Amino acid sequence: MIVKFQAYYNGELWCAEAEQEDIFAIGGTLEELMTNVDLAARVHYSGRLAREEGLHIMVTNDVGAGG
């Protein structure tokens, strides 16, 4: 399964919202955001994926990686 997120910087924190699901994550740095996105997606899909089905996460940022 592929889960796509859109990331942005709100002036204080990095935020990411899933495009198709109700998943949201924040982080003080991009590294922290990526860790939290992974955790949020895995918790959201916990018990809903077949054992052999992997979870692939894509995070995009149309504005650029500033902040």
C-alpha positions in Angstrom: 0.0 0.0 0.0 1.2 3.5 -0.9 0.4 6.4 1.4 1.1 9.9 0.1 1.7 12.9 2.4 2.0 16.6 1.7 4.5 18.3 4.0 4.8 22.0 4.8 6.4 24.3 7.3 3.9 26.4 9.2 6.4 28.9 10.6 7.0 26.9 13.8 6.8 23.2 12.9 6.9 20.8 10.0 3.5 19.3 9.3 2.4 16.5 7.0 -1.1 15.5 6.0 -2.0 12.3 4.1 -3.8 12.9 0.8 -6.3 10.0 1.0 -6.6 9.3 4.7 -7.1 11.2 7.9 -3.5 11.0 9.1 -1.5 14.0 10.4 1.9 14.4 11.9 4.2 17.2 13.1 7.9 17.6 13.9 10.3 20.3 15.0 12.7 19.1 12.2 12.3 17.3 9.0 13.9 14.2 10.5 11.5 14.3 13.4 8.6 14.8 11.0 9.6 11.8 8.9 9.8 9.6 12.0 6.4 10.8 13.1 4.8 10.3 9.7 6.1 6.7 9.7 4.7 6.1 13.2 1.3 7.8 12.4 0.9 5.8 9.2 1.8 2.5 10.9 -0.6 3.1 13.8 -3.4 4.2 11.4 -3.0 1.0 9.3 -2.3 -1.3 12.3 -4.2 -4.5 11.9 -5.7 -3.4 8.5 -2.9 -4.6 6.2 -2.4 -8.2 5.1 0.8 -9.6 6.6 2.5 -9.7 3.2 1.4 -6.2 2.2 4.0 -3.6 2.8 3.4 0.1 3.7 5.2 2.6 1.4 5.2 6.2 2.5 5.8 9.1 0.1 6.2 12.6 1.4 6.2 15.6 -1.0 6.8 19.3 -0.5 5.9 21.5 -3.4 7.4 24.7 -1.8 10.8 23.3 -1.1 12.6 22.1 1.9 13.1 25.4 3.6 12.6 26.2 7.3 
